[in-house]
Amino acid sequence: MRMTMMTVLVAAGLAGCGTLRAQGPEIPGYTAGQRTVASAPISLAELEELQKSLLFTEDDVRALRMSREVLEPNVEELVGVWYGFVGANPHLLAHFRDQTTGEPDGEYLARVRARFEQWVLDTADAEYDQDWLNYQFEIGRRHHAPGKNTTDGADSTAQVEFRHLVALTIPVTTTIRPFLERGDHTEAEVDAMHAAWVKSVLMQTILWSYPYIHEGDF
Amino acid sequence: MRMTMMTVLVAAGLAGCGTLRAQGPEIPGYTAGQRTVASAPISLAELEELQKSLLFTEDDVRALRMSREVLEPNVEELVGVWYGFVGANPHLLAHFRDQTTGEPDGEYLARVRARFEQWVLDTADAEYDQDWLNYQFEIGRRHHAPGKNTTDGADSTAQVEFRHLVALTIPVTTTIRPFLERGDHTEAEVDAMHAAWVKSVLMQTILWSYPYIHEGDF
């Protein structure tokens, strides 16, 4: 399915334009780079400052790019591991349950999953430009009320709690390491890719936290 | 000075009682375990849930304990590295500048530093009991307005921005690794101690964020 989508995008001349994939109908609700995404409330200069606080450098950008090659063929399996983690933790799975039936909402899970797979590639490719920055805050709104349910027409919990949103930095980056080891990279390169993933995911969960924060405190 | 303080505490029968050090006059503003510290707004059961989201287990508790032995003799040097990082970043050093003179406030820096050194040991020793949990929120208030300045009678910035507070998880845990390597531990043990430190510091910066978060969103 992924290959089919890429084929369609390449045929349409839409692949490889900029850092964020042009939207295809195969990724529901994926709007990165589109004009409908609101402008970020912090500047690119403030993003650079945040990167300094995170010790995030050009070396990390290179390590993330390196990770794409080894992650892309495994992205469905990788996101499957993350879904397994969520499914094994009732306090996390709750955020995919339909409020009326009490059951996990299969369509909601599937729509989020398609975006989650694309997010892996976007994290590896990120150029930290204005489109990328804007979309981080859109992702934040989609974890917070009311954006969480409206994006996918779901009827689940109003929002993911702030504390769990940021905490998920750890399972995401811990379980990614065996996937980073699947290529022909040296141990030092795997270490560098892993460290870059930790920094990038924490950077993103910090940005996603914006709607949870009192005005002026971010 | 640290040894002197320990000697005094041992002589007074105050050392080793519980997970948090009884306060000595040598650590200004250190109030862990005292009745003046307000009760945490989340329960111990909610803390356990957060630990699950962080993949934080008994193995991490053991790895943190293991780290104490190698960190304690180096704690002044370690915190010196962190202070060097803050001093090299104007957007972080700003939070130690006196608003009137514009200069770094030496007394404020010294008071915070003494607590920061104790924090290293408390992180290694933590038993995640009610006193520990309560004190995390006290530390949060001391990064947020008005607690930041009042604790030390300082006249500096009103608060540390949320985004930088959580981001500091990375420099703290990246620069600690060479210190963890100073003992006789295997590489696997050093990896385990380092991973546990990353989880614990992220857990703490999440808890410290509480006063920044909209009511009901934490």
Interface residues (C-beta under 8 A of the other chain):
Chain A: I42 E49 L50 K52 S53 L54 L55 F56 N89 H91 L92 H144 Q159 E161 F162 R163 H164 V166 A167 L168 T169 I170 P171 T174 A195 V198 K199 L202 M203 I206 L207 S209 Y212 I213 H214 D217 F218
Chain B: I42 E49 L50 K52 S53 L54 L55 F56 N89 H91 L92 H144 Q159 E161 F162 R163 H164 V166 A167 L168 T169 I170 P171 T174 A195 V198 K199 L202 M203 I206 L207 S209 Y212 I213 H214 D217 F218
